Amino acid sequence: MPSTMRMRIDSDAGSVGPANQPRPTSRPRLAPHVRLAFDPARRQHVLLTPETVTLLNDTGVAILELCDGQRTVAEILTELRDRYDGVADDQVRLFLADLLGKRRLEISRG
């Protein structure tokens, strides 16, 4: 049954999340109901859930593209450090924790 709730646009995916950050050995992946997509109308990547659209910047996209359920958080951080200068590990962890708290990510059993 389709929802009658209005779609909400959420642009705060990078905000500080819960203090419960994922462990370095955690393997984050998109939750089954979430999809990373490019929105041509907005000309940017978005995270789609049944009732929300989360606008992402390039940094968020780079992080989420690595969240495949195979890589650990430590491996994701290493990959990001190899690609970019000045990667703030704590900010990446907070971004992941925020999306875990919003149930847009889940931890894979590996």
Secondary structure as UniProt FT lines:
FT   STRAND          8..10
FT   TURN            13..14
FT   TURN            24..25
FT   STRAND          27..30
FT   TURN            32..33
FT   STRAND          35..39
FT   TURN            40..43
FT   STRAND          44..48
FT   STRAND          52..55
FT   HELIX           58..66
FT   HELIX           73..83
FT   HELIX           89..101
FT   TURN            102..103
FT   STRAND          105..108
//
